[in-house]
Amino acid sequence: MLERYFQLKAHNTNVRNEVVGGITTFLTMAYIIFVNPSILAQAGMDQGAVFVATCLAAAIGCLIMGLYANYPIALAPGMGLNAFFTYGVVLGMGYTWEQALGAVFLSGILFIFISIFKIREWVINAIPSSLKLGIAAGIGLFLAMIALQNSGIIVKNPATMVSLGDLSSPSAIYGLLGFFVICALAYLNVTGAVMIGIIFVTILSMLFGQNEFGGLVSAPPSIAPTFLAMDIEGAFQISMLSVIFAFFFVDLFDTSGTLIGVGQRGGLLDKEGKLPRLKKALLADSGATVVGAALGTSSTTSYIESASGVAAGGRTGLAAVVVALLFLLSLFFSPLAGSIPAYATAGALMYVAVLMTSSLSHVDWDDITEAAPVLIAAFTMPLTYSIADGIALSFISYAVIKLLSGQGKQVGVAVYLLAALFIAKFFIFV
C-alpha cells in the first residue's frame, strides 16, 4: 500500500529510508515545540494552548504535504514570523493577539489565492532578488535582537537606546553557552543540534537550582483558549495591511526557497530545474497557515531543516508523514516544554539569526541602488522591532533610488504599486 501510494520504487527509496529521513528531519526542527510557545506566550496567549496548536499545526501541515503533495518536506510555525507576531504586531503595534491571528489567517487565504490562480511566479519574479535577501537578513537580525534581550545581554539605555547588560547574570551566561553549544554541534553535523542545546541549558540551569523541572509527560493541555480565537474583522484595517503583507511575503519567499532548495538536494527537480506538483506543495503550505491560525499559532511554513531528512534518505511524502506522527506524539511532552526558560531558547534564536543573515553574502555590494535598500531592510527591522516596517521601507527606498538614478524602467509595476501603498500607510493612513 505504501509503495503504491508514495511510489517508493519510482523515487529510488524504501520504507526504512523514509522513516529514517522523517526522524532526522523531526530532530532538527523539534526545537520549535519549545520556542514557539515561549515566544507567543509573551503576546498574552496561553502557553499550553499554543504548545498544542504548534504540534497540531505542524502535524496537519506535514500530513497535507506528505499525503497530498508527496514531498519529504516538513512544516511547522516559522521562526521570525512568530517573533514578529509577538514583538512587532502585539507588543510593538498594540494589536491584540486575536487580531494578529486574524492577520495570519488572511495572509494564508491570500497565499491560497495566488497558488490556485497560478500568479505565484508573477509575484515572486516581480520582487527584486536583492530585497528578498535584505528581508531575510533583516529577520535574522530581528531574531538576534530578541535573543540578546531575552538573555539580558543587551538592555535598555535612556542615553544610547541599548547597551551591554550584566554578562555575569545567569540568563546571559546560559544564553551565550547555549549559542556556543549549538554552533559547535552544528559544525560537527550533529543531528538535532538546536534541540540538544536547548535541553542542555535547561538541565544545567535545573542542576544549579535556577530553574524548576515541571515534569516530562502528561495529557495534552486544552487548546480552548486559542482555538478559533482569531479576530478576522479586527484584522480588516488599513493599518493592518502591511502586517498581512509581511506575513504573506515572508511565508511566500521562505516556502519557495525551501521547496527549491530541498528539491534540489533530493534530486526532485525536473530537467528544467522546476519542482513538479509545485501547486500542491504551495497549497499544502498555505493551507497549513490557515489551519494553524484557526488552532492558535503564527504562520506555518515549510522548514529548510527538511534537507537533513532528504540527506538521510527521505524522498517521498512518507517522510513527512513520519514527522507528522512524531509531532502528534510530542503532544504528551507539554510539561517538558513548560520547563524551558527564555534564556534556553535564546541560543536557538541567535543560531537561526546567523543562518538568515548569511544571505547578505549574495548581495551585489558594488551596485549602490541594490545594496542601499538591502541595508535599509536589514537595519530597520531590528531597530523598529517590526518586519512589516522593514519591508515597507525597503520597497519605498528601492523604488525611489532606482527612479532617481535613471533606472526606473528596471523596476516592476508591482514594486511601484507596493511602494505607493506603503507611502500611503505612513503619510496618509497614519
BELNOR-V181834 format. One record per helix or strand of 2 or more residues. SS is the DSSP state (H for helix, E for strand). FROM is the first residue (numbers start at 1). LEN is the number of residues. If there is no record, write none. Layout:
SS;FROM;LEN
SS;FROM;LEN
//
This chain:
H;2;5
H;9;3
H;15;15
H;32;10
H;47;23
E;75;3
H;81;10
H;97;20
H;120;7
H;129;22
E;154;4
E;161;4
H;170;18
H;193;15
H;232;4
H;238;28
H;278;18
E;300;3
H;306;6
H;317;22
H;342;21
H;368;17
H;387;18
H;408;3
H;413;15
//
